[in-house]
Amino acid sequence: MEKAVSACPLNCWDACSFHVNIDQQEVRSIAGNHDHPVTQGKICGRGRLLAERTNSPQRILHPLKKWNGEWIQISWDQALDEIALKMKEAKEKFSPRAVMHSHDYSNNGLLKCLDQRFFNCFGGLTEVVGSLCWGAGIAAQKWDFGNAYSHAPDDIENSKRIVVWGRNAANTNMHLYIRLQNMKKKGVPITVIDPIHHTTAKLADRYVCIKPGMDGWLALGVIKTILKNGWEDKHFIENYTEGFQDLVELASSISFKEIEKAADVSRETIQELADTYTSGPTSTFLGLGMQRYRNGGNTIRLIDALAAVSGNVGIPGGGCNYGNLAVGESFSKEKLTLPERRKEVRQFTRMNQAEDILGAKELPVEVLFITRSNPLTQVPDTNRVRKAFESVPTVVAVDQYMTDSAAIADYVLPCTTVFEEEDIYYASMYHHYMNYGKKLVPPKGEAKSDREIWKMLAERLGFGDDFKYTTDDFLEMGLQSLNKYGITLEKLKKEQFIELPVDSVPWKDRHFQTPTGKYEFTSTLALQEGFSDGKIKLIYPEESEVNLPEHTKQFPYQLLTIHPLRSNHSQSYHLIGSLQSITVHVSDSIADFKGITEGDTVEIYNKRGRVRGKAKIIKNGHPNVINVDEGQWQRFGGSINVLTPSGESDLGQGSTFYDCKVDIEKIS
Ligand code: SF4
């Protein structure tokens, strides 16, 4: 058995380093690499399952074409010749914008951005922008700090208090969870704020159960308490911030009573949180769920403001940790993507791509590429997405499996898994190490890397010279900006992982990347982007009793669709038998009221659709909550996104998945 080092390519906080066991050119198993300074030999089941993902007999091994409703196997030459011809025709008849690329980040790696190089050299495209995942929060932190940066993982050792706000680290960020366990042993108090009493909440010293979507209101209550007591960090506010008076006015505009009622949190708890934030350093670890609402951007702005007012910005052990874009910014992406080559670009948002396709009458989408994603399960309002995609004359999916999205395509091109290709792996979410992964086994069947697929198509479309480089050539291009730090591909291959030159305590020099160079409670970037006044707003979710009283009477319960523990989004449901049905997690209050007991068949529904599953009763969380993990495939009862709305968040063209009300019935 040969043992090799590789890395996890999944869209996850942790970017783990692997030891991969290989025998007779097959990946046999995967374990954690104990030498990695952050991930330290621990990996999760989603990562281990990548061996199964590589070897499964369900993999697509050859290019496929749909003919009279049936799949037929064709050669790569035929597939690429036909697809290239359709792209040429669309470009000549309309514009390069008649070709659309719908993608996401399911299978990561530095060279995955060559898709942008391909479409830029093609002359343009219709691209998807915004984010299903974290868009509102990223936009919020760009307005407040000028960028979204996090503290290095080991800086938690400097914290005297820790607040985990809406992140079930035990499931989604296991190396943070391990650090939380260690900090608890050292006696550092941990607070978890979340509508669900999950594994990380169980670890906490204090669990604050909050009404879904009302986190910003709670943050403002804590700010109001700090101001009332004169506990704010006056030196930081006076010297390094802009717009503080606007925040004071916002806090004055609402009473504690209103906040308590809106967020379902007691005055006593608000007071305790004010103590926590002013007895720091206090580090805050934000999750992504609370910004998947219409008010999501302002929610993150209010929590950022709390960290700033309480003096927890730019200090060791503090921070408002959300994403860490500094990691991705380390690379020379523009050398790889050639943005100067794009001529004609139309943008659809990820959330509204279905509406936009259906509405594109004068310049229709003629060819749709789906890569690194499964929008039919992952984009909200599934029925609308299906209708839109089925209206496109030619759909091409690049995938390893016949996902819901691949199944409606006209061509499916089989692509390699992480162990069948070479790349550099990192995550712009938690730690700042990059990992090298070499090609360890030959591709199954005729699978090809995305890089090879773009290269072969580029040759047929007349810009093959832009792809005449080897994998190493491209990796070296991407690392050019790091050469000045002595970081080269050769060194990375030798050492397997390297720490990137990223600040471990962002903003410690108090120079923020905002237009004023200060922390901005009122955003000048917002004004530049055309928003009315740049002030933080205190607003309700869209599907709330205040905004839609009739709708919420008809559909009274809050549907959350959190990340599954065992599958990275939709990627593993087809490989794990026990996941192949819908589990509806129902709060004990709803279950009591509706006469539902564990194991009952239930149906949840709203105006957009219906989903059926087996009830599982959850306790100690918010009484109005129902959760169904996202990612389920149609053939196993999904997608849950038949119920979710396709609206956009207040900032950053983010998603509003959780801004969703439903009703539930027991099926006799
Ligand atoms: S999914 Fe995340 S935690 Fe699991 S192995 Fe991959 S990077 Fe590590």
Residues whose N, C-alpha, C, O or C-beta is under 5 A from the ligand:
A	BS01	SF4	C8 L10 C12 D14 A15 C16 I43 C44 R46 G47
